[in-house]
Amino acid sequence: MNLDLTELFDWDNQVLILRLIIDILASFILVRLIYYNTHKNKDFLFTFALFNLLIFLICALLTTATIEMGFAFGLFAIFSFIRYRTVTVPIKEMGYLFASLTLGIINALAVPGKFFAIIIFCNILVIGATLLLDKFMHLSHENMKEVVYERIDLIVPERRVEMLADLKLRTGLPIHRIEITSINFLRDTANIYVFYYALENENKTVSGGADD
């Protein structure tokens, strides 16, 4: 059986190859140039890049069947419920994962406009929004720490300013408010929460255990 090489390079295959090139380039920019340069986590870099390629190939190969647009959203929903049982995935990494999956779906299924303008625009929009939100919007986090405080004479409302100044001096943190949770008069101590602003989120993420 002779192999007709012209079939390998017909218009449909050329479009698929062009889609793949656009997807790989967009994924590289998102994962390597934006995510890794900021967060330096090689494990998630591998996951984002591989998921993007896999979702692109699945969508591209299954378009040969009679599939409606609902297929894309259904597939996206399936991947959105993925959970890692060994580690807790931070919320920001989940955002990058969804962005990687979105790029794969867009590049595989979006109907190309003139010179692929629609697909390229969508890729630029996803990448640009990610870059803006992650690197250029320097918003402060309100972090919280629990402190056992022994100067119980300062917990009264009339001396709250003195208490705040004392906590700032001891902790070195720019504390802007405090919350007293409990008072132990037998030990002359109080449990308090101190709140302060910082560029990074220093609060421990509360995560539930994996379902058995």
DRENPA-3360 file (N, C-alpha, C; in nm, 2 decimals, always signed):
BEGIN
1 = MNLDLTEL = +0.09/-0.12/+0.00/+0.00/+0.00/+0.00/+0.09/+0.12/+0.00 ~ +0.07/+0.21/-0.10/+0.15/+0.33/-0.11/+0.10/+0.44/-0.03 ~ +0.19/+0.51/+0.04/+0.15/+0.62/+0.12/+0.16/+0.75/+0.04 ~ +0.05/+0.82/+0.04/+0.04/+0.94/-0.04/+0.08/+1.06/+0.06 ~ +0.20/+1.11/+0.04/+0.25/+1.21/+0.13/+0.16/+1.34/+0.12 ~ +0.09/+1.36/+0.01/+0.01/+1.48/-0.01/-0.10/+1.48/+0.09 ~ -0.15/+1.36/+0.14/-0.25/+1.36/+0.24/-0.21/+1.41/+0.37 ~ -0.08/+1.39/+0.40/-0.03/+1.43/+0.53/-0.02/+1.58/+0.54;
9 = FDWDNQVL = -0.02/+1.65/+0.42/+0.00/+1.80/+0.42/-0.11/+1.86/+0.35 ~ -0.23/+1.81/+0.37/-0.35/+1.87/+0.31/-0.39/+1.99/+0.40 ~ -0.49/+2.06/+0.36/-0.53/+2.19/+0.44/-0.56/+2.16/+0.58 ~ -0.64/+2.05/+0.61/-0.68/+2.03/+0.75/-0.56/+2.00/+0.84 ~ -0.46/+1.92/+0.78/-0.35/+1.89/+0.86/-0.26/+2.01/+0.88 ~ -0.25/+2.10/+0.78/-0.18/+2.22/+0.80/-0.24/+2.31/+0.90 ~ -0.37/+2.32/+0.91/-0.44/+2.40/+1.01/-0.41/+2.34/+1.15 ~ -0.42/+2.21/+1.16/-0.39/+2.14/+1.29/-0.25/+2.17/+1.34;
17 = ILRLIIDI = -0.15/+2.16/+1.24/-0.01/+2.19/+1.28/+0.00/+2.34/+1.33 ~ -0.06/+2.43/+1.25/-0.06/+2.57/+1.29/-0.12/+2.59/+1.43 ~ -0.23/+2.52/+1.46/-0.29/+2.53/+1.59/-0.20/+2.48/+1.70 ~ -0.13/+2.37/+1.67/-0.04/+2.31/+1.77/+0.08/+2.41/+1.79 ~ +0.13/+2.47/+1.69/+0.24/+2.57/+1.71/+0.19/+2.69/+1.79 ~ +0.07/+2.74/+1.77/+0.02/+2.85/+1.85/+0.00/+2.81/+1.99 ~ -0.05/+2.69/+2.01/-0.07/+2.64/+2.15/+0.06/+2.62/+2.22 ~ +0.16/+2.56/+2.16/+0.29/+2.54/+2.23/+0.35/+2.67/+2.26;
25 = LASFILVR = +0.35/+2.77/+2.17/+0.40/+2.90/+2.20/+0.33/+2.97/+2.31 ~ +0.20/+2.97/+2.31/+0.12/+3.03/+2.42/+0.14/+2.96/+2.55 ~ +0.15/+2.83/+2.55/+0.18/+2.76/+2.67/+0.32/+2.79/+2.73 ~ +0.41/+2.80/+2.64/+0.55/+2.83/+2.68/+0.56/+2.97/+2.75 ~ +0.49/+3.07/+2.69/+0.49/+3.20/+2.75/+0.42/+3.20/+2.88 ~ +0.30/+3.13/+2.89/+0.23/+3.13/+3.02/+0.30/+3.06/+3.13 ~ +0.35/+2.94/+3.09/+0.41/+2.85/+3.20/+0.56/+2.89/+3.23 ~ +0.64/+2.90/+3.12/+0.78/+2.92/+3.15/+0.82/+3.07/+3.17;
33 = LIYYNTHK = +0.76/+3.16/+3.09/+0.81/+3.30/+3.11/+0.73/+3.37/+3.22 ~ +0.60/+3.33/+3.24/+0.53/+3.41/+3.34/+0.53/+3.33/+3.48 ~ +0.48/+3.21/+3.48/+0.47/+3.13/+3.60/+0.60/+3.10/+3.66 ~ +0.69/+3.03/+3.59/+0.82/+2.99/+3.65/+0.91/+3.10/+3.69 ~ +0.91/+3.21/+3.61/+1.00/+3.32/+3.65/+0.95/+3.39/+3.78 ~ +0.83/+3.37/+3.81/+0.78/+3.43/+3.94/+0.78/+3.33/+4.05 ~ +0.74/+3.21/+4.03/+0.71/+3.11/+4.14/+0.82/+3.01/+4.15 ~ +0.90/+2.98/+4.05/+1.01/+2.89/+4.06/+0.98/+2.75/+4.10;
41 = NKDFLFTF = +0.86/+2.70/+4.06/+0.82/+2.56/+4.10/+0.82/+2.47/+3.97 ~ +0.92/+2.39/+3.96/+0.94/+2.31/+3.84/+0.83/+2.20/+3.83 ~ +0.78/+2.15/+3.95/+0.68/+2.04/+3.94/+0.55/+2.09/+3.88 ~ +0.50/+2.21/+3.92/+0.38/+2.26/+3.86/+0.41/+2.30/+3.71 ~ +0.53/+2.35/+3.68/+0.56/+2.38/+3.54/+0.54/+2.26/+3.45 ~ +0.59/+2.14/+3.50/+0.57/+2.02/+3.42/+0.42/+1.99/+3.41 ~ +0.34/+2.00/+3.52/+0.20/+1.97/+3.51/+0.12/+2.06/+3.42 ~ +0.15/+2.19/+3.43/+0.08/+2.28/+3.34/+0.10/+2.26/+3.19;
49 = ALFNLLIF = +0.23/+2.24/+3.16/+0.27/+2.22/+3.02/+0.21/+2.08/+2.97 ~ +0.22/+1.98/+3.05/+0.17/+1.85/+3.00/+0.02/+1.85/+2.99 ~ -0.05/+1.91/+3.08/-0.20/+1.92/+3.08/-0.24/+1.99/+2.95 ~ -0.17/+2.10/+2.93/-0.21/+2.18/+2.81/-0.20/+2.10/+2.68 ~ -0.08/+2.03/+2.67/-0.06/+1.95/+2.55/-0.16/+1.84/+2.54 ~ -0.19/+1.77/+2.65/-0.29/+1.66/+2.65/-0.43/+1.70/+2.61 ~ -0.47/+1.81/+2.67/-0.61/+1.86/+2.64/-0.62/+1.91/+2.50 ~ -0.51/+1.97/+2.44/-0.51/+2.00/+2.30/-0.52/+1.88/+2.21;
57 = LICALLTT = -0.45/+1.78/+2.24/-0.45/+1.66/+2.15/-0.58/+1.59/+2.16 ~ -0.64/+1.58/+2.28/-0.77/+1.51/+2.30/-0.88/+1.59/+2.22 ~ -0.88/+1.72/+2.24/-0.98/+1.80/+2.17/-0.96/+1.79/+2.02 ~ -0.84/+1.81/+1.97/-0.81/+1.81/+1.83/-0.84/+1.68/+1.76 ~ -0.81/+1.57/+1.83/-0.84/+1.43/+1.77/-0.98/+1.40/+1.77 ~ -1.05/+1.44/+1.87/-1.20/+1.41/+1.88/-1.29/+1.50/+1.80 ~ -1.23/+1.60/+1.74/-1.31/+1.69/+1.65/-1.35/+1.62/+1.52 ~ -1.28/+1.50/+1.49/-1.32/+1.43/+1.37/-1.46/+1.36/+1.39;
65 = ATIEMGFA = -1.51/+1.35/+1.51/-1.64/+1.29/+1.54/-1.74/+1.41/+1.54 ~ -1.87/+1.37/+1.54/-1.97/+1.48/+1.54/-1.99/+1.52/+1.69 ~ -1.92/+1.63/+1.72/-1.92/+1.68/+1.86/-1.96/+1.83/+1.86 ~ -2.05/+1.86/+1.95/-2.09/+2.00/+1.97/-2.00/+2.08/+2.06 ~ -2.02/+2.21/+2.07/-1.94/+2.29/+2.16/-1.96/+2.25/+2.31 ~ -2.07/+2.18/+2.34/-2.09/+2.13/+2.48/-1.98/+2.03/+2.52 ~ -1.92/+1.97/+2.42/-1.82/+1.87/+2.45/-1.70/+1.94/+2.52 ~ -1.66/+2.06/+2.47/-1.55/+2.13/+2.52/-1.57/+2.17/+2.66;
73 = FGLFAIFS = -1.70/+2.22/+2.69/-1.73/+2.26/+2.83/-1.74/+2.14/+2.92 ~ -1.79/+2.03/+2.87/-1.79/+1.91/+2.95/-1.66/+1.86/+2.99 ~ -1.57/+1.86/+2.89/-1.43/+1.82/+2.91/-1.36/+1.91/+3.01 ~ -1.38/+2.04/+3.00/-1.32/+2.13/+3.09/-1.37/+2.11/+3.23 ~ -1.50/+2.08/+3.24/-1.56/+2.05/+3.37/-1.50/+1.93/+3.44 ~ -1.47/+1.83/+3.36/-1.41/+1.71/+3.41/-1.28/+1.74/+3.47 ~ -1.20/+1.81/+3.40/-1.06/+1.84/+3.45/-1.07/+1.94/+3.56 ~ -1.17/+2.02/+3.57/-1.18/+2.11/+3.68/-1.20/+2.04/+3.82;
81 = FIRYRTVT = -1.24/+1.92/+3.82/-1.26/+1.85/+3.94/-1.14/+1.76/+3.98 ~ -1.03/+1.77/+3.91/-0.91/+1.70/+3.94/-0.86/+1.74/+4.08 ~ -0.82/+1.65/+4.16/-0.76/+1.68/+4.29/-0.64/+1.59/+4.31 ~ -0.54/+1.66/+4.36/-0.41/+1.59/+4.39/-0.42/+1.53/+4.53 ~ -0.41/+1.40/+4.55/-0.42/+1.34/+4.68/-0.29/+1.35/+4.77 ~ -0.18/+1.38/+4.70/-0.06/+1.38/+4.78/-0.02/+1.52/+4.83 ~ -0.06/+1.63/+4.76/-0.02/+1.76/+4.80/-0.15/+1.85/+4.79 ~ -0.14/+1.96/+4.86/-0.25/+2.06/+4.84/-0.21/+2.16/+4.74;
89 = VPIKEMGY = -0.29/+2.18/+4.64/-0.26/+2.27/+4.53/-0.30/+2.41/+4.56 ~ -0.21/+2.50/+4.57/-0.25/+2.64/+4.61/-0.35/+2.70/+4.51 ~ -0.42/+2.80/+4.55/-0.53/+2.85/+4.47/-0.47/+2.92/+4.34 ~ -0.35/+2.98/+4.36/-0.29/+3.05/+4.24/-0.25/+2.95/+4.14 ~ -0.19/+2.83/+4.18/-0.16/+2.73/+4.09/-0.28/+2.67/+4.02 ~ -0.39/+2.66/+4.09/-0.51/+2.61/+4.02/-0.56/+2.71/+3.91 ~ -0.54/+2.84/+3.94/-0.57/+2.93/+3.83/-0.48/+2.92/+3.71 ~ -0.35/+2.89/+3.73/-0.26/+2.86/+3.62/-0.30/+2.73/+3.55;
97 = LFASLTLG = -0.35/+2.63/+3.62/-0.39/+2.51/+3.56/-0.51/+2.53/+3.47 ~ -0.61/+2.60/+3.52/-0.73/+2.63/+3.44/-0.69/+2.72/+3.31 ~ -0.60/+2.81/+3.33/-0.55/+2.89/+3.21/-0.49/+2.80/+3.11 ~ -0.40/+2.70/+3.15/-0.34/+2.61/+3.06/-0.44/+2.52/+2.99 ~ -0.54/+2.47/+3.06/-0.65/+2.40/+3.00/-0.73/+2.48/+2.90 ~ -0.75/+2.60/+2.94/-0.83/+2.69/+2.85/-0.76/+2.72/+2.72 ~ -0.63/+2.74/+2.73/-0.55/+2.76/+2.61/-0.56/+2.64/+2.51 ~ -0.55/+2.52/+2.57/-0.55/+2.40/+2.49/-0.69/+2.38/+2.42;
105 = IINALAVP = -0.80/+2.41/+2.49/-0.93/+2.40/+2.44/-0.95/+2.51/+2.33 ~ -0.91/+2.63/+2.35/-0.93/+2.74/+2.26/-0.85/+2.70/+2.13 ~ -0.73/+2.67/+2.14/-0.64/+2.64/+2.02/-0.68/+2.52/+1.94 ~ -0.75/+2.42/+2.01/-0.79/+2.30/+1.94/-0.93/+2.32/+1.88 ~ -1.02/+2.39/+1.94/-1.16/+2.39/+1.90/-1.21/+2.52/+1.84 ~ -1.15/+2.64/+1.87/-1.20/+2.76/+1.83/-1.20/+2.77/+1.68 ~ -1.31/+2.83/+1.62/-1.32/+2.84/+1.47/-1.23/+2.96/+1.43 ~ -1.13/+2.93/+1.35/-1.03/+3.04/+1.31/-1.10/+3.14/+1.22;
113 = GKFFAIII = -1.07/+3.27/+1.26/-1.12/+3.38/+1.17/-1.01/+3.40/+1.06 ~ -1.01/+3.52/+1.01/-0.92/+3.55/+0.90/-0.78/+3.55/+0.96 ~ -0.69/+3.46/+0.90/-0.55/+3.45/+0.94/-0.54/+3.42/+1.09 ~ -0.64/+3.34/+1.14/-0.64/+3.29/+1.28/-0.64/+3.41/+1.38 ~ -0.70/+3.52/+1.34/-0.70/+3.64/+1.43/-0.77/+3.61/+1.56 ~ -0.89/+3.54/+1.55/-0.97/+3.52/+1.67/-0.89/+3.43/+1.77 ~ -0.83/+3.33/+1.72/-0.75/+3.24/+1.81/-0.63/+3.31/+1.88 ~ -0.56/+3.39/+1.79/-0.44/+3.46/+1.85/-0.49/+3.56/+1.95;
121 = FCNILVIG = -0.60/+3.63/+1.92/-0.65/+3.73/+2.01/-0.69/+3.67/+2.15 ~ -0.75/+3.55/+2.14/-0.79/+3.48/+2.27/-0.67/+3.44/+2.35 ~ -0.56/+3.39/+2.28/-0.44/+3.36/+2.35/-0.38/+3.48/+2.41 ~ -0.37/+3.59/+2.34/-0.31/+3.71/+2.40/-0.39/+3.76/+2.51 ~ -0.52/+3.75/+2.51/-0.61/+3.79/+2.62/-0.58/+3.71/+2.74 ~ -0.58/+3.58/+2.73/-0.55/+3.49/+2.85/-0.42/+3.52/+2.91 ~ -0.32/+3.52/+2.82/-0.18/+3.55/+2.87/-0.17/+3.69/+2.93 ~ -0.22/+3.79/+2.87/-0.22/+3.92/+2.92/-0.29/+3.94/+3.05;
129 = ATLLLDKF = -0.40/+3.88/+3.07/-0.48/+3.89/+3.19/-0.40/+3.82/+3.30 ~ -0.34/+3.70/+3.27/-0.26/+3.63/+3.37/-0.14/+3.71/+3.42 ~ -0.07/+3.77/+3.32/+0.05/+3.85/+3.35/+0.01/+3.97/+3.43 ~ -0.10/+4.04/+3.40/-0.14/+4.16/+3.47/-0.18/+4.13/+3.62 ~ -0.26/+4.02/+3.63/-0.31/+3.99/+3.77/-0.20/+3.93/+3.86 ~ -0.10/+3.86/+3.80/+0.00/+3.79/+3.89/+0.12/+3.88/+3.91 ~ +0.16/+3.96/+3.82/+0.29/+4.03/+3.83/+0.28/+4.18/+3.85 ~ +0.17/+4.24/+3.80/+0.17/+4.39/+3.80/+0.06/+4.45/+3.90;
137 = MHLSHENM = -0.02/+4.36/+3.95/-0.12/+4.41/+4.05/-0.07/+4.38/+4.19 ~ +0.01/+4.47/+4.25/+0.07/+4.45/+4.38/-0.02/+4.49/+4.49 ~ -0.12/+4.40/+4.51/-0.21/+4.42/+4.62/-0.16/+4.36/+4.75 ~ -0.20/+4.42/+4.86/-0.15/+4.37/+4.99/-0.24/+4.26/+5.05 ~ -0.19/+4.16/+5.12/-0.26/+4.07/+5.19/-0.27/+4.11/+5.33 ~ -0.39/+4.09/+5.39/-0.40/+4.10/+5.54/-0.37/+3.97/+5.60 ~ -0.25/+3.96/+5.66/-0.21/+3.84/+5.73/-0.25/+3.84/+5.88 ~ -0.26/+3.73/+5.94/-0.30/+3.72/+6.08/-0.20/+3.62/+6.15;
145 = KEVVYERI = -0.17/+3.65/+6.27/-0.09/+3.57/+6.36/-0.16/+3.56/+6.50 ~ -0.15/+3.44/+6.56/-0.21/+3.43/+6.70/-0.09/+3.45/+6.80 ~ -0.12/+3.53/+6.90/-0.02/+3.57/+7.00/-0.07/+3.54/+7.14 ~ +0.01/+3.49/+7.22/-0.02/+3.48/+7.37/+0.04/+3.60/+7.44 ~ -0.04/+3.68/+7.49/+0.00/+3.81/+7.54/-0.01/+3.82/+7.69 ~ +0.11/+3.85/+7.76/+0.11/+3.85/+7.90/+0.08/+3.98/+7.97 ~ +0.09/+4.09/+7.90/+0.06/+4.22/+7.96/-0.09/+4.25/+7.96 ~ -0.15/+4.18/+8.05/-0.30/+4.18/+8.06/-0.35/+4.31/+8.10;
153 = DLIVPERR = -0.26/+4.40/+8.16/-0.31/+4.53/+8.20/-0.34/+4.62/+8.09 ~ -0.29/+4.58/+7.97/-0.31/+4.67/+7.85/-0.43/+4.62/+7.76 ~ -0.50/+4.52/+7.80/-0.61/+4.47/+7.72/-0.74/+4.55/+7.73 ~ -0.74/+4.64/+7.83/-0.86/+4.72/+7.84/-0.87/+4.81/+7.72 ~ -1.00/+4.85/+7.68/-1.01/+4.94/+7.56/-0.94/+5.07/+7.58 ~ -0.93/+5.12/+7.70/-0.87/+5.25/+7.72/-0.72/+5.25/+7.69 ~ -0.66/+5.14/+7.69/-0.51/+5.13/+7.67/-0.48/+5.05/+7.54 ~ -0.58/+5.05/+7.45/-0.56/+4.97/+7.33/-0.45/+5.03/+7.24;
161 = VEMLADLK = -0.43/+5.16/+7.24/-0.32/+5.22/+7.16/-0.19/+5.18/+7.22 ~ -0.17/+5.18/+7.35/-0.05/+5.13/+7.41/-0.02/+4.98/+7.38 ~ -0.13/+4.90/+7.38/-0.11/+4.76/+7.35/-0.07/+4.74/+7.20 ~ -0.13/+4.82/+7.12/-0.09/+4.81/+6.97/+0.06/+4.85/+6.95 ~ +0.10/+4.95/+7.02/+0.24/+5.00/+7.01/+0.33/+4.89/+7.06 ~ +0.30/+4.83/+7.17/+0.38/+4.73/+7.24/+0.40/+4.61/+7.15 ~ +0.29/+4.57/+7.08/+0.29/+4.45/+6.99/+0.38/+4.48/+6.87 ~ +0.36/+4.60/+6.82/+0.45/+4.64/+6.70/+0.59/+4.64/+6.74;
169 = LRTGLPIH = +0.63/+4.68/+6.86/+0.77/+4.69/+6.90/+0.82/+4.55/+6.92 ~ +0.74/+4.46/+6.98/+0.79/+4.32/+7.00/+0.80/+4.23/+6.88 ~ +0.70/+4.24/+6.79/+0.69/+4.16/+6.68/+0.77/+4.21/+6.55 ~ +0.78/+4.35/+6.55/+0.84/+4.41/+6.43/+0.74/+4.41/+6.31 ~ +0.62/+4.38/+6.33/+0.52/+4.38/+6.23/+0.44/+4.50/+6.22 ~ +0.40/+4.55/+6.10/+0.31/+4.67/+6.09/+0.17/+4.64/+6.13 ~ +0.14/+4.61/+6.25/+0.01/+4.57/+6.30/-0.09/+4.69/+6.29 ~ -0.20/+4.67/+6.23/-0.30/+4.78/+6.22/-0.43/+4.75/+6.30;
177 = RIEITSIN = -0.45/+4.62/+6.34/-0.56/+4.60/+6.43/-0.54/+4.47/+6.50 ~ -0.61/+4.45/+6.62/-0.60/+4.33/+6.70/-0.73/+4.28/+6.74 ~ -0.74/+4.16/+6.77/-0.87/+4.09/+6.82/-0.84/+4.00/+6.93 ~ -0.90/+4.03/+7.05/-0.88/+3.95/+7.16/-0.98/+3.83/+7.16 ~ -0.93/+3.71/+7.17/-1.01/+3.59/+7.16/-1.05/+3.53/+7.29 ~ -0.95/+3.53/+7.38/-0.98/+3.48/+7.52/-0.88/+3.54/+7.62 ~ -0.93/+3.54/+7.75/-0.85/+3.59/+7.86/-0.84/+3.49/+7.97 ~ -0.72/+3.47/+8.02/-0.69/+3.37/+8.13/-0.64/+3.45/+8.25;
185 = FLRDTANI = -0.73/+3.48/+8.34/-0.69/+3.56/+8.46/-0.61/+3.49/+8.56 ~ -0.62/+3.35/+8.55/-0.53/+3.27/+8.64/-0.39/+3.28/+8.60 ~ -0.36/+3.29/+8.47/-0.22/+3.29/+8.43/-0.18/+3.43/+8.38 ~ -0.28/+3.53/+8.39/-0.25/+3.66/+8.34/-0.20/+3.67/+8.20 ~ -0.28/+3.60/+8.11/-0.24/+3.60/+7.97/-0.37/+3.62/+7.89 ~ -0.35/+3.66/+7.77/-0.47/+3.67/+7.67/-0.42/+3.62/+7.54 ~ -0.51/+3.55/+7.47/-0.49/+3.50/+7.33/-0.55/+3.60/+7.24 ~ -0.47/+3.65/+7.15/-0.51/+3.76/+7.06/-0.47/+3.73/+6.92;
193 = YVFYYALE = -0.54/+3.78/+6.82/-0.50/+3.78/+6.68/-0.45/+3.92/+6.64 ~ -0.34/+3.92/+6.58/-0.29/+4.05/+6.53/-0.29/+4.04/+6.38 ~ -0.33/+4.15/+6.32/-0.35/+4.16/+6.17/-0.25/+4.27/+6.12 ~ -0.19/+4.24/+6.00/-0.10/+4.33/+5.94/-0.10/+4.30/+5.79 ~ -0.06/+4.40/+5.71/-0.05/+4.39/+5.57/+0.09/+4.35/+5.52 ~ +0.09/+4.27/+5.41/+0.22/+4.23/+5.35/+0.19/+4.20/+5.21 ~ +0.29/+4.20/+5.12/+0.28/+4.17/+4.98/+0.24/+4.02/+4.96 ~ +0.30/+3.93/+5.04/+0.27/+3.79/+5.03/+0.17/+3.74/+5.13;
201 = NENKTVSG = +0.10/+3.64/+5.09/+0.00/+3.57/+5.18/+0.07/+3.48/+5.28 ~ +0.09/+3.51/+5.40/+0.16/+3.43/+5.50/+0.07/+3.35/+5.58 ~ -0.06/+3.36/+5.56/-0.15/+3.27/+5.64/-0.15/+3.13/+5.59 ~ -0.16/+3.03/+5.67/-0.16/+2.89/+5.63/-0.29/+2.86/+5.57 ~ -0.29/+2.79/+5.46/-0.41/+2.76/+5.39/-0.47/+2.64/+5.46 ~ -0.60/+2.65/+5.49/-0.67/+2.54/+5.56/-0.72/+2.45/+5.45 ~ -0.68/+2.33/+5.45/-0.72/+2.23/+5.35/-0.78/+2.11/+5.42 ~ -0.88/+2.06/+5.36/-0.94/+1.94/+5.41/-0.87/+1.82/+5.36;
209 = GADD = -0.88/+1.71/+5.43/-0.81/+1.58/+5.39/-0.88/+1.52/+5.27 ~ -0.81/+1.44/+5.20/-0.87/+1.37/+5.08/-0.97/+1.27/+5.13 ~ -1.08/+1.26/+5.05/-1.18/+1.17/+5.08/-1.13/+1.03/+5.05 ~ -1.17/+0.94/+5.14/-1.13/+0.80/+5.12/-1.24/+0.73/+5.04;
% end
